[in-house]
Amino acid sequence: MLKARAEMVARFFFLMACGSMLFAMGCFTSLTVDRSVPPAVDLKDYQPVAILPSPDAAGFAGSGSLLLTTSQEYLKTKNFIVTPPERGVPVLLDMNQTPEEVSRNAGLLRRFGEALRSRIVLVATILDYRTQKSYISSSTSQVWRGASYEYQSLPTYHQGISEIKVRLKMLDSEKGTAVWTAEGKGRGPSGSEERILRNLVEDLMKDLPLLPKKQE
């Protein structure tokens, strides 16, 4: 009996170690992206870019801020001139409007762009977020005992999964029309949501052109 318990404990910690390794390595991470068409305008003539504030996804605290800062970082790697996202917050307060209302109304979008002196406004949205935490359950397995098998209930580790769906849209603030749109979904181990979101935004922005560096 003591030997059987020792085997169960050993298997439990082995499964936990395997789960931790998979989490750290991100073996289950995958991205599904709808490749975007080239921008409808020459974006180098539409700088700087303003970013409309984004609310958090339900259950993912800080996701809105992370989405904006990540978008800003990757736009800069493409040599875009980006108006700091935090500058949009007081503008919305002065307008007494929500980001959703501004993105849907051409007149409000024009006011937002004019306030930040930006012709292009990036609307970054988390369309969906869902997660399942990792858990341990019991399963019945055959264990060899001498000359025969016996059945024992042993712990089984189940890796949780998180999914995030994001849409990035660049709007012409003067015309209220979309000049570029990209959408995709990221999936990976629960607990790695920040990495999934960052990887997804980076992959979505691969389709944006690399702008010439601004001469000092």
C-alpha positions as CSV (number, residue, x, y, z in Angstrom):
1,M,0.0,0.0,0.0
2,L,2.8,2.4,0.9
3,K,4.5,1.6,-2.4
4,A,1.4,2.3,-4.3
5,R,0.9,5.7,-2.6
6,A,4.5,6.6,-3.3
7,E,4.0,5.9,-7.0
8,M,0.8,8.0,-7.0
9,V,2.7,10.9,-5.4
10,A,5.6,10.6,-7.8
11,R,3.2,10.6,-10.8
12,F,1.4,13.6,-9.5
13,F,4.6,15.7,-9.2
14,F,5.8,14.4,-12.6
15,L,2.5,15.6,-14.2
16,M,2.8,19.0,-12.5
17,A,6.4,19.3,-13.7
18,C,5.4,18.4,-17.3
19,G,2.5,21.0,-17.1
20,S,4.9,23.7,-15.9
21,M,7.4,22.9,-18.7
22,L,4.6,23.1,-21.4
23,F,3.5,26.4,-19.9
24,A,7.0,27.8,-20.0
25,M,7.7,26.6,-23.5
26,G,4.4,27.7,-24.9
27,C,4.1,24.5,-26.9
28,F,0.4,25.0,-27.4
29,T,0.5,28.6,-28.7
30,S,-1.0,29.1,-32.1
31,L,-2.1,32.1,-34.1
32,T,-4.9,32.2,-36.7
33,V,-4.7,35.5,-38.7
34,D,-6.8,36.7,-41.7
35,R,-4.1,38.3,-43.8
36,S,-5.0,41.9,-44.5
37,V,-4.9,43.6,-47.9
38,P,-2.4,46.5,-48.4
39,P,-3.5,49.9,-46.9
40,A,-5.8,51.9,-49.2
41,V,-3.6,55.0,-48.9
42,D,0.1,55.8,-48.6
43,L,0.4,55.8,-44.8
44,K,3.7,57.8,-44.8
45,D,1.6,60.8,-45.9
46,Y,-0.8,60.3,-43.0
47,Q,1.4,60.7,-40.0
48,P,1.2,60.8,-37.0
49,V,-1.2,58.0,-36.0
50,A,-3.5,58.4,-32.9
51,I,-4.7,55.4,-31.0
52,L,-8.2,55.3,-29.6
53,P,-8.3,54.1,-26.0
54,S,-9.5,50.5,-25.6
55,P,-11.5,49.0,-22.7
56,D,-10.4,45.9,-20.9
57,A,-11.8,42.5,-22.0
58,A,-14.1,41.0,-19.3
59,G,-12.0,38.9,-17.1
60,F,-8.6,40.1,-18.4
61,A,-7.6,43.1,-16.3
62,G,-5.3,45.5,-17.9
63,S,-5.8,44.0,-21.4
64,G,-7.0,47.3,-22.9
65,S,-3.8,49.2,-21.8
66,L,-1.6,46.2,-22.9
67,L,-3.3,46.2,-26.3
68,L,-2.6,49.9,-26.8
69,T,1.0,49.9,-25.6
70,T,1.8,46.8,-27.7
71,S,0.2,48.4,-30.8
72,Q,2.3,51.5,-30.2
73,E,5.5,49.5,-29.8
74,Y,5.1,47.6,-33.1
75,L,3.9,50.6,-35.0
76,K,7.2,52.3,-34.0
77,T,9.2,49.3,-35.4
78,K,7.5,50.1,-38.7
79,N,8.7,53.7,-38.4
80,F,5.2,55.1,-37.7
81,I,5.0,58.3,-35.8
82,V,2.6,57.5,-32.9
83,T,0.7,59.9,-30.7
84,P,1.0,58.5,-27.1
85,P,-2.2,56.5,-26.4
86,E,-2.7,58.2,-23.0
87,R,-3.3,61.5,-24.8
88,G,-6.6,60.2,-26.1
89,V,-8.1,59.8,-22.7
90,P,-8.6,63.5,-21.8
91,V,-9.8,64.1,-25.3
92,L,-12.6,61.6,-24.8
93,L,-13.4,63.1,-21.4
94,D,-13.7,66.5,-23.0
95,M,-15.9,65.1,-25.7
96,N,-17.9,63.1,-23.1
97,Q,-17.9,60.1,-25.5
98,T,-16.8,56.5,-25.3
99,P,-14.3,54.9,-27.6
100,E,-17.0,52.8,-29.2
101,E,-19.1,55.9,-30.0
102,V,-16.2,57.7,-31.5
103,S,-15.2,54.8,-33.7
104,R,-18.7,54.4,-35.1
105,N,-19.5,58.1,-35.7
106,A,-17.7,60.0,-38.5
107,G,-18.3,63.4,-36.9
108,L,-16.9,62.3,-33.5
109,L,-14.0,60.6,-35.2
110,R,-13.1,63.8,-37.0
111,R,-13.2,65.8,-33.7
112,F,-11.0,63.2,-32.0
113,G,-8.4,63.2,-34.9
114,E,-8.4,67.0,-35.0
115,A,-7.8,67.3,-31.2
116,L,-4.7,65.0,-31.5
117,R,-3.7,66.4,-35.0
118,S,-3.8,62.9,-36.4
119,R,-5.3,62.0,-39.8
120,I,-5.2,58.3,-39.0
121,V,-6.8,56.8,-35.9
122,L,-6.0,53.2,-34.9
123,V,-8.9,51.3,-33.3
124,A,-7.6,48.3,-31.5
125,T,-10.3,46.0,-30.1
126,I,-10.4,42.7,-28.2
127,L,-13.4,41.0,-29.8
128,D,-13.4,37.9,-27.6
129,Y,-11.5,36.5,-24.6
130,R,-12.1,33.2,-23.0
131,T,-10.0,31.0,-20.7
132,Q,-10.1,27.7,-18.9
133,K,-7.8,27.2,-15.9
134,S,-5.5,24.2,-15.6
135,Y,-6.9,21.5,-13.3
136,I,-6.2,18.0,-12.0
137,S,-8.7,15.2,-12.2
138,S,-8.5,11.4,-11.4
139,S,-8.5,8.7,-13.9
140,T,-8.4,4.9,-13.5
141,S,-5.3,3.1,-14.8
142,Q,-3.9,-0.4,-14.7
143,V,-0.9,-0.8,-12.4
144,W,1.3,-3.9,-12.5
145,R,1.4,-5.7,-9.2
146,G,3.5,-8.8,-9.1
147,A,1.9,-11.3,-11.4
148,S,-1.2,-9.3,-12.2
149,Y,-2.7,-5.9,-12.9
150,E,-4.9,-3.9,-10.6
151,Y,-6.8,-0.7,-11.2
152,Q,-6.0,2.5,-9.3
153,S,-7.3,6.0,-9.4
154,L,-4.4,8.3,-10.4
155,P,-4.1,12.1,-10.9
156,T,-4.3,13.5,-14.4
157,Y,-3.1,17.0,-15.2
158,H,-5.1,19.1,-17.7
159,Q,-3.5,22.2,-19.2
160,G,-5.8,25.2,-19.3
161,I,-6.3,27.1,-22.6
162,S,-6.9,30.8,-23.3
163,E,-8.1,32.3,-26.5
164,I,-8.0,36.0,-27.6
165,K,-9.5,37.5,-30.7
166,V,-8.3,41.0,-31.8
167,R,-9.2,43.4,-34.6
168,L,-7.0,46.3,-35.6
169,K,-8.5,49.0,-37.8
170,M,-7.0,52.2,-39.2
171,L,-9.5,54.9,-39.9
172,D,-9.2,58.1,-41.9
173,S,-10.4,60.6,-39.3
174,E,-11.4,63.1,-42.0
175,K,-13.5,60.8,-44.1
176,G,-14.5,58.2,-41.5
177,T,-13.5,55.4,-43.7
178,A,-11.3,52.3,-43.0
179,V,-7.9,52.3,-44.8
180,W,-6.5,49.1,-43.2
181,T,-8.0,46.2,-41.2
182,A,-6.6,43.1,-39.7
183,E,-8.1,40.4,-37.5
184,G,-6.9,37.3,-35.9
185,K,-7.1,34.9,-32.9
186,G,-4.4,33.6,-30.6
187,R,-4.6,30.4,-28.5
188,G,-2.2,29.2,-25.8
189,P,-1.8,28.0,-22.2
190,S,-3.9,29.7,-19.6
191,G,-1.8,32.2,-17.6
192,S,0.1,33.3,-20.7
193,E,-2.5,35.8,-21.9
194,E,-0.1,38.7,-22.1
195,R,2.3,36.8,-24.4
196,I,-0.5,35.6,-26.6
197,L,-1.8,39.1,-27.0
198,R,1.6,40.5,-27.8
199,N,2.4,37.8,-30.3
200,L,-1.0,38.3,-32.0
201,V,-0.6,42.0,-32.4
202,E,2.9,41.6,-33.8
203,D,1.7,39.0,-36.3
204,L,-1.3,41.2,-37.4
205,M,1.0,44.2,-38.0
206,K,3.4,42.2,-40.2
207,D,1.2,43.2,-43.1
208,L,1.8,47.0,-42.5
209,P,4.4,48.6,-44.7
210,L,7.8,49.7,-43.3
211,L,7.8,53.4,-43.6
212,P,10.9,55.4,-44.5
213,K,12.6,56.9,-41.4
214,K,11.8,60.5,-40.8
215,Q,14.9,62.7,-41.4
216,E,16.1,64.7,-38.4
